[in-house]
């Protein structure tokens, strides 16, 4: 998983995700101060039904809900 801050995205053309990342890893914590936009990217090899993420605000409320998944682990198309 990678977190990419909006100020790091120079253009809408081709850009290197790893080079522009402000955080990269399998597990861990990342503090985002909401002063800019953020994009979270997950490798296509990660099954939807095994991916977990918490995105909490200052009072501890989780603002993220997982996508609905199909039996094969892909994201259900709405």
N, CA, C and O atoms as CSV, one atom per row, in Angstrom:
chain,resi,resn,atom,element,x,y,z
A,1,UNK,N,N,0.841,-1.164,0.000
A,1,UNK,CA,C,0.000,0.000,0.000
A,1,UNK,C,C,0.889,1.230,0.000
A,1,UNK,O,O,1.971,1.229,0.587
A,2,UNK,N,N,0.427,2.267,-0.656
A,2,UNK,CA,C,1.177,3.509,-0.712
A,2,UNK,C,C,0.237,4.681,-0.483
A,2,UNK,O,O,-0.921,4.650,-0.902
A,3,UNK,N,N,0.722,5.679,0.159
A,3,UNK,CA,C,-0.031,6.923,0.316
A,3,UNK,C,C,0.702,7.996,-0.467
A,3,UNK,O,O,1.902,8.202,-0.281
A,4,UNK,N,N,-0.012,8.670,-1.333
A,4,UNK,CA,C,0.583,9.697,-2.175
A,4,UNK,C,C,-0.110,11.020,-1.877
A,4,UNK,O,O,-1.324,11.137,-2.045
A,5,UNK,N,N,0.640,11.999,-1.442
A,5,UNK,CA,C,0.080,13.315,-1.141
A,5,UNK,C,C,-0.129,14.129,-2.398
A,5,UNK,O,O,0.641,14.005,-3.351
A,6,UNK,N,N,-1.157,14.959,-2.418
A,6,UNK,CA,C,-1.498,15.763,-3.589
A,6,UNK,C,C,-0.391,16.682,-4.050
A,6,UNK,O,O,-0.229,16.881,-5.255
A,7,UNK,N,N,0.370,17.244,-3.148
A,7,UNK,CA,C,1.444,18.146,-3.550
A,7,UNK,C,C,2.587,17.381,-4.220
A,7,UNK,O,O,3.452,17.992,-4.847
A,8,UNK,N,N,2.600,16.052,-4.093
A,8,UNK,CA,C,3.627,15.242,-4.724
A,8,UNK,C,C,3.263,14.850,-6.146
A,8,UNK,O,O,4.116,14.362,-6.888
A,9,UNK,N,N,2.024,15.052,-6.535
A,9,UNK,CA,C,1.590,14.664,-7.868
A,9,UNK,C,C,1.729,15.875,-8.773
A,9,UNK,O,O,0.885,16.771,-8.761
A,10,UNK,N,N,2.808,15.896,-9.562
A,10,UNK,CA,C,3.143,17.060,-10.371
A,10,UNK,C,C,2.222,17.245,-11.565
A,10,UNK,O,O,1.899,18.373,-11.939
A,11,UNK,N,N,1.803,16.145,-12.158
A,11,UNK,CA,C,0.980,16.254,-13.354
A,11,UNK,C,C,0.099,15.028,-13.476
A,11,UNK,O,O,0.215,14.086,-12.693
A,12,UNK,N,N,-0.773,15.045,-14.452
A,12,UNK,CA,C,-1.659,13.907,-14.643
A,12,UNK,C,C,-1.095,12.923,-15.658
A,12,UNK,O,O,-1.761,11.947,-16.003
A,13,UNK,N,N,0.120,13.164,-16.140
A,13,UNK,CA,C,0.777,12.264,-17.082
A,13,UNK,C,C,1.360,11.069,-16.350
A,13,UNK,O,O,0.909,10.710,-15.262
A,14,UNK,N,N,2.355,10.465,-16.952
A,14,UNK,CA,C,2.995,9.322,-16.320
A,14,UNK,C,C,3.900,9.782,-15.188
A,14,UNK,O,O,4.667,10.733,-15.341
A,15,UNK,N,N,3.806,9.109,-14.066
A,15,UNK,CA,C,4.644,9.419,-12.923
A,15,UNK,C,C,4.943,8.137,-12.176
A,15,UNK,O,O,4.179,7.175,-12.250
A,16,UNK,N,N,6.043,8.122,-11.465
A,16,UNK,CA,C,6.501,6.951,-10.745
A,16,UNK,C,C,5.856,6.931,-9.359
A,16,UNK,O,O,6.129,7.792,-8.523
A,17,UNK,N,N,5.003,5.943,-9.130
A,17,UNK,CA,C,4.261,5.855,-7.872
A,17,UNK,C,C,5.195,5.743,-6.678
A,17,UNK,O,O,5.005,6.431,-5.675
A,18,UNK,N,N,6.203,4.882,-6.776
A,18,UNK,CA,C,7.130,4.692,-5.659
A,18,UNK,C,C,7.912,5.970,-5.390
A,18,UNK,O,O,8.105,6.349,-4.235
A,19,UNK,N,N,8.362,6.635,-6.445
A,19,UNK,CA,C,9.130,7.872,-6.297
A,19,UNK,C,C,8.303,8.979,-5.638
A,19,UNK,O,O,8.846,9.763,-4.859
A,20,UNK,N,N,7.025,9.056,-5.929
A,20,UNK,CA,C,6.158,10.109,-5.401
A,20,UNK,C,C,5.517,9.767,-4.064
A,20,UNK,O,O,4.836,10.606,-3.475
A,21,UNK,N,N,5.726,8.549,-3.577
A,21,UNK,CA,C,5.098,8.106,-2.336
A,21,UNK,C,C,5.677,8.803,-1.115
A,21,UNK,O,O,6.877,9.066,-1.043
A,22,UNK,N,N,4.813,9.096,-0.166
A,22,UNK,CA,C,5.269,9.621,1.118
A,22,UNK,C,C,5.281,8.520,2.177
A,22,UNK,O,O,5.841,8.700,3.258
A,23,UNK,N,N,4.667,7.391,1.867
A,23,UNK,CA,C,4.692,6.212,2.738
A,23,UNK,C,C,4.519,4.986,1.870
A,23,UNK,O,O,3.760,5.018,0.902
A,24,UNK,N,N,5.211,3.899,2.197
A,24,UNK,CA,C,5.144,2.672,1.436
A,24,UNK,C,C,5.392,1.521,2.401
A,24,UNK,O,O,6.357,1.564,3.164
A,25,UNK,N,N,4.544,0.491,2.387
A,25,UNK,CA,C,4.784,-0.645,3.253
A,25,UNK,C,C,3.633,-1.628,3.294
A,25,UNK,O,O,2.576,-1.399,2.705
A,26,UNK,N,N,3.853,-2.723,3.997
A,26,UNK,CA,C,2.840,-3.769,4.155
A,26,UNK,C,C,1.933,-3.481,5.352
A,26,UNK,O,O,0.728,-3.726,5.295
A,27,UNK,N,N,2.508,-2.966,6.426
A,27,UNK,CA,C,1.756,-2.619,7.629
A,27,UNK,C,C,2.383,-1.377,8.232
A,27,UNK,O,O,3.520,-1.034,7.911
A,28,UNK,N,N,1.660,-0.713,9.091
A,28,UNK,CA,C,2.223,0.432,9.780
A,28,UNK,C,C,1.237,1.559,9.909
A,28,UNK,O,O,0.075,1.439,9.520
A,29,UNK,N,N,1.701,2.638,10.450
A,29,UNK,CA,C,0.883,3.821,10.672
A,29,UNK,C,C,1.438,4.982,9.867
A,29,UNK,O,O,2.646,5.094,9.657
A,30,UNK,N,N,0.547,5.833,9.426
A,30,UNK,CA,C,0.935,7.043,8.712
A,30,UNK,C,C,0.017,8.164,9.185
A,30,UNK,O,O,-1.204,8.011,9.167
A,31,UNK,N,N,0.583,9.275,9.603
A,31,UNK,CA,C,-0.204,10.425,10.035
A,31,UNK,C,C,-0.384,11.375,8.860
A,31,UNK,O,O,0.589,11.789,8.230
A,32,UNK,N,N,-1.626,11.714,8.573
A,32,UNK,CA,C,-1.974,12.625,7.487
A,32,UNK,C,C,-2.698,13.811,8.095
A,32,UNK,O,O,-3.723,13.637,8.755
A,33,UNK,N,N,-2.179,15.026,7.884
A,33,UNK,CA,C,-2.753,16.199,8.538
A,33,UNK,C,C,-3.886,16.857,7.758
A,33,UNK,O,O,-4.401,17.893,8.180
A,34,UNK,N,N,-4.282,16.276,6.633
A,34,UNK,CA,C,-5.412,16.762,5.815
A,34,UNK,C,C,-5.178,18.149,5.235
A,34,UNK,O,O,-6.136,18.843,4.894
A,35,UNK,N,N,-3.914,18.567,5.116
A,35,UNK,CA,C,-3.624,19.873,4.530
A,35,UNK,C,C,-3.601,19.817,3.003
A,35,UNK,O,O,-3.476,20.847,2.340
A,36,UNK,N,N,-3.722,18.615,2.455
A,36,UNK,CA,C,-3.690,18.414,1.006
A,36,UNK,C,C,-4.493,17.160,0.693
A,36,UNK,O,O,-5.018,16.514,1.600
A,37,UNK,N,N,-4.589,16.818,-0.572
A,37,UNK,CA,C,-5.271,15.588,-0.972
A,37,UNK,C,C,-4.361,14.396,-0.762
A,37,UNK,O,O,-3.139,14.544,-0.714
A,38,UNK,N,N,-4.950,13.211,-0.636
A,38,UNK,CA,C,-4.167,11.995,-0.505
A,38,UNK,C,C,-4.814,10.908,-1.350
A,38,UNK,O,O,-6.039,10.809,-1.417
A,39,UNK,N,N,-3.986,10.092,-1.993
A,39,UNK,CA,C,-4.444,8.962,-2.779
A,39,UNK,C,C,-3.784,7.716,-2.191
A,39,UNK,O,O,-2.574,7.701,-1.965
A,40,UNK,N,N,-4.566,6.681,-1.947
A,40,UNK,CA,C,-4.031,5.417,-1.448
A,40,UNK,C,C,-4.086,4.419,-2.592
A,40,UNK,O,O,-5.139,4.207,-3.192
A,41,UNK,N,N,-2.955,3.814,-2.888
A,41,UNK,CA,C,-2.874,2.841,-3.977
A,41,UNK,C,C,-2.476,1.493,-3.397
A,41,UNK,O,O,-1.602,1.403,-2.534
A,42,UNK,N,N,-3.130,0.451,-3.884
A,42,UNK,CA,C,-2.868,-0.910,-3.423
A,42,UNK,C,C,-2.528,-1.760,-4.643
A,42,UNK,O,O,-3.197,-1.669,-5.672
A,43,UNK,N,N,-1.506,-2.574,-4.532
A,43,UNK,CA,C,-1.102,-3.432,-5.655
A,43,UNK,C,C,-2.258,-4.323,-6.091
A,43,UNK,O,O,-3.061,-4.762,-5.268
A,44,UNK,N,N,-2.336,-4.582,-7.383
A,44,UNK,CA,C,-3.421,-5.403,-7.931
A,44,UNK,C,C,-3.347,-6.854,-7.452
A,44,UNK,O,O,-4.330,-7.586,-7.568
A,45,UNK,N,N,-2.208,-7.280,-6.919
A,45,UNK,CA,C,-2.068,-8.648,-6.411
A,45,UNK,C,C,-2.706,-8.831,-5.037
A,45,UNK,O,O,-2.809,-9.960,-4.557
A,46,UNK,N,N,-3.138,-7.744,-4.392
A,46,UNK,CA,C,-3.770,-7.814,-3.071
A,46,UNK,C,C,-5.251,-8.129,-3.249
A,46,UNK,O,O,-5.967,-7.422,-3.959
A,47,UNK,N,N,-5.697,-9.190,-2.600
A,47,UNK,CA,C,-7.112,-9.572,-2.682
A,47,UNK,C,C,-7.955,-8.578,-1.895
A,47,UNK,O,O,-7.590,-8.168,-0.794
A,48,UNK,N,N,-9.064,-8.205,-2.465
A,48,UNK,CA,C,-10.000,-7.267,-1.829
A,48,UNK,C,C,-10.466,-7.788,-0.468
A,48,UNK,O,O,-10.621,-7.012,0.475
A,49,UNK,N,N,-10.688,-9.093,-0.369
A,49,UNK,CA,C,-11.219,-9.662,0.871
A,49,UNK,C,C,-10.170,-9.855,1.962
A,49,UNK,O,O,-10.504,-10.292,3.063
A,50,UNK,N,N,-8.900,-9.534,1.674
A,50,UNK,CA,C,-7.862,-9.610,2.704
A,50,UNK,C,C,-7.296,-8.234,3.049
A,50,UNK,O,O,-6.504,-8.105,3.983
A,51,UNK,N,N,-7.698,-7.209,2.301
A,51,UNK,CA,C,-7.183,-5.857,2.525
A,51,UNK,C,C,-7.925,-5.206,3.686
A,51,UNK,O,O,-9.154,-5.240,3.745
A,52,UNK,N,N,-7.172,-4.615,4.605
A,52,UNK,CA,C,-7.754,-3.898,5.737
A,52,UNK,C,C,-7.069,-2.555,5.874
A,52,UNK,O,O,-5.850,-2.455,5.735
A,53,UNK,N,N,-7.850,-1.524,6.146
A,53,UNK,CA,C,-7.296,-0.203,6.374
A,53,UNK,C,C,-8.213,0.539,7.329
A,53,UNK,O,O,-9.435,0.411,7.263
A,54,UNK,N,N,-7.614,1.311,8.211
A,54,UNK,CA,C,-8.369,2.215,9.071
A,54,UNK,C,C,-7.930,3.630,8.750
A,54,UNK,O,O,-6.737,3.908,8.628
A,55,UNK,N,N,-8.881,4.507,8.614
A,55,UNK,CA,C,-8.639,5.918,8.328
A,55,UNK,C,C,-9.431,6.680,9.373
A,55,UNK,O,O,-10.619,6.946,9.188
A,56,UNK,N,N,-8.769,7.035,10.481
A,56,UNK,CA,C,-9.467,7.612,11.627
A,56,UNK,C,C,-9.292,9.120,11.706
A,56,UNK,O,O,-8.239,9.658,11.363
A,57,UNK,N,N,-10.343,9.790,12.165
A,57,UNK,CA,C,-10.234,11.224,12.419
A,57,UNK,C,C,-9.727,11.436,13.845
A,57,UNK,O,O,-9.409,10.468,14.535
A,58,UNK,N,N,-9.649,12.675,14.288
A,58,UNK,CA,C,-9.035,12.995,15.579
A,58,UNK,C,C,-9.790,12.420,16.775
A,58,UNK,O,O,-9.200,12.252,17.843
A,59,UNK,N,N,-11.077,12.113,16.625
A,59,UNK,CA,C,-11.805,11.514,17.751
A,59,UNK,C,C,-11.829,9.986,17.696
A,59,UNK,O,O,-12.511,9.349,18.499
A,60,UNK,N,N,-11.083,9.388,16.744
A,60,UNK,CA,C,-10.949,7.941,16.667
A,60,UNK,C,C,-11.982,7.237,15.799
A,60,UNK,O,O,-11.968,6.010,15.705
A,61,UNK,N,N,-12.879,7.988,15.163
A,61,UNK,CA,C,-13.883,7.385,14.296
A,61,UNK,C,C,-13.236,6.929,12.996
A,61,UNK,O,O,-12.529,7.701,12.348
A,62,UNK,N,N,-13.475,5.673,12.610
A,62,UNK,CA,C,-12.929,5.149,11.362
A,62,UNK,C,C,-13.763,5.684,10.204
A,62,UNK,O,O,-14.968,5.439,10.155
A,63,UNK,N,N,-13.150,6.408,9.271
A,63,UNK,CA,C,-13.850,7.032,8.155
A,63,UNK,C,C,-13.796,6.201,6.878
A,63,UNK,O,O,-14.339,6.617,5.854
A,64,UNK,N,N,-13.152,5.033,6.918
A,64,UNK,CA,C,-13.002,4.191,5.734
A,64,UNK,C,C,-13.846,2.939,5.891
A,64,UNK,O,O,-13.885,2.347,6.970
A,65,UNK,N,N,-14.510,2.536,4.844
A,65,UNK,CA,C,-15.190,1.242,4.846
A,65,UNK,C,C,-14.684,0.445,3.660
A,65,UNK,O,O,-14.516,0.982,2.565
A,66,UNK,N,N,-14.443,-0.839,3.883
A,66,UNK,CA,C,-13.899,-1.704,2.844
A,66,UNK,C,C,-14.876,-1.838,1.688
A,66,UNK,O,O,-16.092,-1.763,1.864
A,67,UNK,N,N,-14.311,-2.039,0.490
A,67,UNK,CA,C,-15.123,-2.299,-0.690
A,67,UNK,C,C,-15.802,-3.654,-0.559
A,67,UNK,O,O,-15.314,-4.541,0.141
A,68,UNK,N,N,-16.922,-3.802,-1.233
A,68,UNK,CA,C,-17.580,-5.097,-1.285
A,68,UNK,C,C,-16.778,-5.989,-2.227
A,68,UNK,O,O,-16.369,-5.554,-3.304
A,69,UNK,N,N,-16.553,-7.234,-1.822
A,69,UNK,CA,C,-15.715,-8.151,-2.590
A,69,UNK,C,C,-16.529,-9.315,-3.141
A,69,UNK,O,O,-17.577,-9.673,-2.602
A,70,UNK,N,N,-16.026,-9.894,-4.221
A,70,UNK,CA,C,-16.629,-11.102,-4.783
A,70,UNK,C,C,-15.937,-12.320,-4.183
A,70,UNK,O,O,-14.945,-12.183,-3.468
A,71,UNK,N,N,-16.457,-13.511,-4.471
A,71,UNK,CA,C,-15.871,-14.744,-3.917
A,71,UNK,C,C,-14.438,-14.971,-4.360
A,71,UNK,O,O,-13.671,-15.619,-3.648
A,72,UNK,N,N,-14.055,-14.445,-5.534
A,72,UNK,CA,C,-12.674,-14.646,-6.003
A,72,UNK,C,C,-11.706,-13.600,-5.457
A,72,UNK,O,O,-10.529,-13.612,-5.819
A,73,UNK,N,N,-12.173,-12.691,-4.592
A,73,UNK,CA,C,-11.309,-11.707,-3.958
A,73,UNK,C,C,-11.166,-10.408,-4.722
A,73,UNK,O,O,-10.371,-9.553,-4.334
A,74,UNK,N,N,-11.917,-10.237,-5.800
A,74,UNK,CA,C,-11.850,-8.981,-6.543
A,74,UNK,C,C,-12.943,-8.030,-6.038
A,74,UNK,O,O,-13.869,-8.447,-5.342
A,75,UNK,N,N,-12.822,-6.764,-6.396
A,75,UNK,CA,C,-13.807,-5.769,-5.976
A,75,UNK,C,C,-15.091,-5.967,-6.766
A,75,UNK,O,O,-15.066,-6.088,-7.991
A,76,UNK,N,N,-16.221,-6.000,-6.050
A,76,UNK,CA,C,-17.524,-6.136,-6.704
A,76,UNK,C,C,-17.821,-4.869,-7.484
A,76,UNK,O,O,-17.681,-3.764,-6.959
A,77,UNK,N,N,-18.221,-5.022,-8.710
A,77,UNK,CA,C,-18.575,-3.877,-9.541
A,77,UNK,C,C,-19.992,-3.458,-9.201
A,77,UNK,O,O,-20.925,-4.257,-9.288
A,78,UNK,N,N,-20.147,-2.206,-8.815
A,78,UNK,CA,C,-21.428,-1.670,-8.353
A,78,UNK,C,C,-22.385,-1.499,-9.430
A,78,UNK,O,O,-23.508,-1.055,-9.193
